[in-house]
Amino acid sequence: MRQNRLIHRATYIIVFRPQKQKILVQKRRDTKDIYPGMLEIAAGGVVCQGETRAESAMRELQEETGIKEVPLQFHFDFYFEDETNRVWGRLFSCTWCNGLDFQEEEVEWGRFFRIQELEDSIYSGNFTPDSEYLFSLCKKRKIL
């Protein structure tokens, strides 16, 4: 899929702290096939064959962060394309106030950023291109 730059479906899950003043930012491992070592504002990944987007979102959220059995809120669908990635994304969010258990193979570290801190750094070149795009969509739709 990535080698041939095929359009695919993916889920994105923004993890908020209560009161939605902070969101989880994760640093991707340097071994990732796309956007290695970059920061991202959402957990998530490719939807598997036979899987609904809601199922994919819950699976990816649990795999990457250890968060499970939490209500997900659907926000919107979007299309993103750059020189390496073509994706139909679906954005969800959840609120989480407990600890996190990051997937060692995919996530180097994660921490909660204040929204203002994120606004000040999102276009620094350290964030994945789809995170930058998603951030702008969320600001326009007043999700952040």
C-alpha positions in Angstrom: 0.0 0.0 0.0 2.7 2.5 1.0 5.2 1.4 -1.6 2.6 2.0 -4.4 1.2 5.1 -2.6 -2.4 3.6 -2.7 -5.3 5.5 -1.2 -6.3 3.8 2.1 -8.6 4.3 5.1 -7.1 5.3 8.5 -8.3 6.4 11.9 -7.1 9.3 14.0 -7.9 9.6 17.7 -7.1 12.7 19.6 -6.7 12.0 23.3 -7.7 14.9 25.5 -7.2 15.5 29.2 -10.4 16.5 31.1 -11.5 20.0 30.3 -9.9 19.6 26.9 -7.0 22.0 27.7 -4.3 19.4 26.8 -3.9 16.8 24.1 -1.6 13.8 23.8 1.4 14.2 21.4 3.4 11.1 20.5 6.9 10.8 19.0 7.0 8.2 16.3 9.9 5.7 16.4 12.7 6.2 13.9 11.9 2.7 12.5 8.4 3.7 11.2 8.0 3.4 7.5 6.4 6.8 7.1 7.3 10.0 9.0 9.9 8.3 11.2 10.9 10.2 14.3 8.2 12.9 13.9 5.6 14.1 16.4 1.9 13.4 15.9 -1.3 14.8 17.5 -3.4 11.6 17.2 -3.1 7.9 17.8 -4.4 5.8 15.0 -3.5 3.8 11.9 -4.6 1.9 8.8 -8.1 0.3 8.9 -7.7 -3.5 8.4 -9.7 -5.4 5.8 -13.1 -6.4 7.3 -12.7 -3.9 10.1 -15.0 -0.9 10.7 -13.4 2.5 11.3 -14.7 2.5 14.9 -13.2 -1.0 15.5 -9.9 0.2 14.0 -9.9 3.3 16.2 -10.4 1.3 19.4 -7.7 -1.2 18.3 -5.2 1.4 17.4 -5.8 3.5 20.5 -5.3 0.4 22.8 -2.2 -0.7 20.9 -0.5 2.6 20.9 -1.5 4.0 24.3 -3.0 1.2 26.4 -6.3 3.1 26.5 -9.3 0.7 26.2 -13.0 0.7 26.8 -13.4 4.5 26.5 -16.1 6.2 24.6 -15.0 7.6 21.3 -16.6 10.7 19.8 -16.7 10.8 16.0 -15.9 14.3 14.5 -15.5 14.2 10.7 -14.0 12.5 7.7 -11.2 14.1 5.6 -8.8 13.4 2.8 -5.1 14.0 3.1 -2.4 13.6 0.4 1.3 14.4 0.2 4.2 12.9 -1.7 4.2 9.7 0.5 0.7 9.3 1.8 -2.8 9.3 0.4 -5.5 8.6 3.1 -9.2 8.9 3.8 -9.1 9.7 7.5 -11.8 9.6 10.2 -11.2 11.6 13.3 -12.4 10.5 16.7 -11.5 11.8 20.2 -11.7 10.6 23.7 -10.9 12.0 27.2 -8.4 10.2 29.4 -7.1 11.0 32.9 -5.3 7.8 33.8 -1.8 6.5 32.9 -0.6 5.5 29.5 1.2 2.4 28.3 2.9 3.2 24.9 3.6 0.5 22.3 7.4 0.2 22.3 7.6 -0.7 18.6 5.7 2.4 17.4 5.9 5.2 20.1 9.2 6.6 21.5 7.4 8.8 24.0 4.2 10.7 24.6 3.1 13.6 26.7 0.2 16.0 27.0 0.7 19.5 25.4 -1.4 22.5 26.2 -3.4 23.7 23.2 -1.4 27.0 23.1 1.9 25.1 23.3 0.8 23.0 20.3 -0.3 26.1 18.4 3.1 27.6 18.9 5.0 24.5 17.7 2.7 22.6 15.2 4.3 24.2 12.1 7.9 23.8 13.3 8.6 20.9 10.9 8.7 18.4 13.8 5.1 17.2 13.3 3.9 14.8 10.7 2.3 16.6 7.7 -1.1 14.9 8.4 -0.9 16.2 12.0 -0.4 19.7 10.7 -3.4 19.4 8.4 -5.6 17.7 11.0 -4.7 20.5 13.5 -5.8 23.2 11.0 -9.1 21.3 10.4 -9.7 20.9 14.1 -9.1 24.6 14.7 -11.5 25.6 11.9 -14.2 23.3 13.3 -13.5 24.5 16.9 -12.6 21.0 18.1 -9.4 22.5 19.6 
